[in-house]
Amino acid sequence: MTIFDAVSRAFRDVMQPRILAVLLVPMLGAIALWSVLLWFFWTPWREALRGFIEASTIGAWLTVHAGWIVGGTTAVLILAVVLPAMFVTAVVLTELIAMPQIVTVVSRSYPRLERRGEASMLGSLWNAARGALVFAALWIATLPLWFTGIGALVVPPLTSAYLNQRLFRYDALSEHATRDEYRSIVTRLKWPLYGLGVLLAILYYIPFVNLIAPVFSGLAFTHFCLRELDRTRHAG
């Protein structure tokens, strides 16, 4: 199955009642959570960051001669942290809330597949925690590229693609695939999985479409992974 086949099948299943029931929950939940946090902590976060900037030589000079630059920089930096945190929250909520429903719906398309996996909530949480830590490290390491102009357009989808494929491939396969089957698929399809992650990451930056992007991504990855598992088990 190509990544475009997986996306087309995700379009087909997005209107299933089980999917519609959870379609908006992850993103709206993430937006609500971080909106509340910003409401209560905007001032202390801004003051803490402003103090950090002013402690530097350049920051101290700017505070005296161009204080508005420091104020604007603190606001931009807070948003540069909150937006990826919101994305991570939405993906993790999808993993915990929506993926069980997604796997149930998608697995109907592959009736020959036996459930041989050892799926567990602890496994999903551990995978999510490791993925989020790597994503955070990538985000921090690439943050200076935002100021190059084109980097602000290219870097976020690439880092988001990592988290997309890392989390969704695990939950898509954990109920059906053995550990050896999981490792084999992830190794063999490393770059197609990342390509699907890049394609779907773009959806998170399109207004209104981003509201359904986490669940839609889960659908596409589950179709892609289960179809490959089905093909591998029944080849020949």
C-alpha positions as CSV (number, residue, x, y, z in Angstrom):
1,M,0.0,0.0,0.0
2,T,1.3,3.5,-0.9
3,I,1.0,6.4,1.5
4,F,-1.7,7.9,-0.8
5,D,-3.7,4.6,-0.6
6,A,-3.6,4.9,3.2
7,V,-4.8,8.5,3.1
8,S,-7.6,7.7,0.7
9,R,-8.8,4.9,3.0
10,A,-8.6,7.3,6.0
11,F,-10.9,9.6,4.1
12,R,-13.3,6.7,3.7
13,D,-13.4,5.8,7.3
14,V,-13.4,9.2,8.9
15,M,-17.2,9.3,8.7
16,Q,-17.7,6.0,10.6
17,P,-19.8,6.6,13.8
18,R,-17.0,5.4,16.1
19,I,-14.6,7.8,14.5
20,L,-17.0,10.8,14.5
21,A,-17.5,10.3,18.2
22,V,-13.8,11.0,18.9
23,L,-12.9,13.1,15.8
24,L,-12.6,16.5,17.5
25,V,-11.8,15.4,21.1
26,P,-7.9,15.3,20.9
27,M,-7.3,18.7,19.3
28,L,-10.1,20.5,21.1
29,G,-8.9,19.0,24.4
30,A,-5.3,20.2,23.7
31,I,-6.5,23.7,22.7
32,A,-8.6,23.9,25.9
33,L,-5.8,22.7,28.2
34,W,-3.2,25.1,26.8
35,S,-5.6,28.0,26.7
36,V,-6.3,27.6,30.4
37,L,-2.6,27.3,31.1
38,L,-1.8,30.4,29.1
39,W,-4.6,32.3,30.9
40,F,-3.2,31.5,34.3
41,F,0.5,31.5,33.7
42,W,1.1,33.9,30.8
43,T,2.4,36.7,33.1
44,P,4.7,34.6,35.3
45,W,6.1,32.8,32.2
46,R,6.6,36.1,30.4
47,E,8.3,37.7,33.4
48,A,10.6,34.6,34.0
49,L,11.6,34.6,30.3
50,R,12.1,38.4,30.3
51,G,14.4,38.1,33.4
52,F,16.4,35.4,31.6
53,I,16.8,37.6,28.5
54,E,17.7,40.7,30.6
55,A,20.4,38.8,32.4
56,S,22.4,38.7,29.2
57,T,24.5,41.6,28.0
58,I,22.6,42.1,24.8
59,G,19.3,41.7,26.6
60,A,20.2,44.3,29.2
61,W,21.2,46.8,26.4
62,L,17.9,46.1,24.5
63,T,15.9,46.6,27.7
64,V,17.3,50.1,28.1
65,H,17.2,51.2,24.4
66,A,14.5,49.0,22.8
67,G,12.4,47.4,25.4
68,W,9.7,46.6,22.9
69,I,12.0,44.1,21.2
70,V,12.4,42.2,24.5
71,G,8.7,42.2,25.1
72,G,8.0,40.9,21.6
73,T,10.7,38.3,21.8
74,T,9.3,36.9,25.1
75,A,5.9,36.5,23.6
76,V,7.2,34.8,20.4
77,L,9.3,32.4,22.5
78,I,6.4,31.5,24.7
79,L,4.3,30.7,21.7
80,A,7.2,28.8,20.1
81,V,7.0,26.5,23.1
82,V,3.3,26.3,23.6
83,L,2.4,25.5,20.0
84,P,4.5,22.3,19.8
85,A,3.4,21.4,23.3
86,M,-0.2,21.7,22.0
87,F,0.6,19.4,19.1
88,V,2.2,16.8,21.4
89,T,-0.8,16.9,23.7
90,A,-3.2,16.4,20.8
91,V,-1.2,13.4,19.4
92,V,-0.9,11.8,22.9
93,L,-4.7,12.3,23.5
94,T,-5.3,10.7,20.1
95,E,-3.1,7.8,21.1
96,L,-4.9,7.2,24.4
97,I,-8.5,8.1,23.5
98,A,-9.0,7.6,19.8
99,M,-6.6,4.9,18.7
100,P,-8.5,2.0,20.3
101,Q,-11.6,3.0,18.3
102,I,-9.5,3.6,15.2
103,V,-7.9,0.2,15.3
104,T,-11.3,-1.5,15.8
105,V,-12.7,0.3,12.8
106,V,-9.7,-0.2,10.5
107,S,-9.1,-3.8,11.4
108,R,-12.5,-4.7,9.8
109,S,-10.9,-4.1,6.5
110,Y,-8.3,-6.8,7.2
111,P,-10.4,-9.8,8.5
112,R,-7.6,-12.3,8.1
113,L,-5.4,-10.6,10.6
114,E,-5.1,-12.3,14.0
115,R,-4.4,-10.3,17.1
116,R,-1.0,-11.6,18.2
117,G,0.3,-8.4,19.9
118,E,0.7,-7.5,23.5
119,A,-0.9,-4.1,23.5
120,S,-1.1,-2.3,26.9
121,M,-1.7,1.2,28.1
122,L,1.7,1.2,29.8
123,G,3.4,0.4,26.5
124,S,1.5,3.2,24.8
125,L,2.5,5.7,27.5
126,W,6.1,4.6,27.5
127,N,6.3,5.0,23.7
128,A,4.6,8.4,23.9
129,A,7.0,9.6,26.6
130,R,10.1,8.6,24.6
131,G,8.7,10.0,21.4
132,A,7.8,13.3,23.1
133,L,11.3,13.7,24.6
134,V,13.0,13.1,21.3
135,F,10.5,15.6,19.6
136,A,11.3,18.2,22.3
137,A,15.0,17.8,21.8
138,L,14.6,18.1,18.0
139,W,12.4,21.2,18.4
140,I,14.9,22.9,20.7
141,A,17.9,22.0,18.5
142,T,16.2,23.3,15.3
143,L,14.6,26.4,16.9
144,P,17.4,28.8,15.5
145,L,16.4,27.7,12.0
146,W,13.0,29.4,12.5
147,F,14.8,32.7,12.1
148,T,16.1,31.8,8.6
149,G,12.7,32.3,7.1
150,I,12.4,29.1,5.0
151,G,13.3,27.1,8.1
152,A,10.1,28.2,9.8
153,L,8.2,26.6,7.0
154,V,10.2,23.4,6.6
155,V,11.4,22.5,10.1
156,P,8.1,22.2,12.0
157,P,6.5,19.6,9.6
158,L,9.7,17.6,9.6
159,T,9.9,17.4,13.4
160,S,6.2,16.9,13.7
161,A,6.5,14.0,11.2
162,Y,8.8,12.2,13.6
163,L,6.3,12.3,16.4
164,N,3.4,11.3,14.1
165,Q,5.1,8.2,12.8
166,R,6.7,7.2,16.2
167,L,3.4,7.2,18.1
168,F,0.9,6.1,15.5
169,R,2.9,3.2,14.1
170,Y,3.2,1.7,17.6
171,D,-0.5,1.9,18.4
172,A,-1.5,0.8,14.9
173,L,0.4,-2.5,15.2
174,S,0.5,-3.2,19.0
175,E,-2.7,-5.3,19.1
176,H,-2.0,-7.4,16.0
177,A,1.7,-7.6,15.5
178,T,4.3,-9.6,17.4
179,R,7.4,-7.8,18.5
180,D,9.4,-9.4,15.7
181,E,6.7,-8.4,13.1
182,Y,6.7,-4.8,14.5
183,R,10.4,-4.4,14.3
184,S,10.5,-5.9,10.8
185,I,7.8,-3.5,9.5
186,V,9.3,-0.5,11.1
187,T,12.8,-1.3,9.8
188,R,11.6,-2.2,6.3
189,L,9.2,0.8,5.9
190,K,11.2,3.4,7.9
191,W,11.2,6.0,5.1
192,P,7.6,5.4,3.8
193,L,6.4,5.8,7.4
194,Y,8.3,9.0,7.7
195,G,7.0,10.2,4.3
196,L,3.4,9.5,5.5
197,G,4.3,11.5,8.7
198,V,5.5,14.5,6.7
199,L,2.4,14.4,4.5
200,L,0.0,14.3,7.5
201,A,2.0,16.8,9.5
202,I,1.1,19.5,6.9
203,L,-2.5,19.1,8.0
204,Y,-1.7,20.5,11.4
205,Y,-0.9,23.8,9.9
206,I,-4.1,24.3,7.9
207,P,-6.8,26.1,9.9
208,F,-9.9,24.1,10.8
209,V,-8.4,21.0,9.0
210,N,-6.0,20.8,11.9
211,L,-9.0,20.1,14.2
212,I,-9.3,16.6,12.7
213,A,-5.7,16.1,11.8
214,P,-4.7,13.9,14.8
215,V,-7.5,11.4,14.4
216,F,-7.2,11.4,10.6
217,S,-3.4,10.7,11.0
218,G,-4.2,7.8,13.2
219,L,-6.6,6.4,10.6
220,A,-4.0,6.7,7.8
221,F,-1.2,5.1,9.8
222,T,-3.4,2.3,11.0
223,H,-4.4,1.5,7.4
224,F,-0.8,1.7,6.2
225,C,0.6,-0.5,9.0
226,L,-2.2,-3.2,9.1
227,R,-2.2,-3.5,5.4
228,E,1.5,-4.2,5.4
229,L,1.2,-6.7,8.2
230,D,-1.6,-8.5,6.4
231,R,0.4,-8.6,3.2
232,T,3.5,-9.9,5.0
233,R,1.6,-12.7,6.8
234,H,-0.3,-13.8,3.7
235,A,2.3,-13.3,1.0
236,G,2.2,-16.2,-1.4
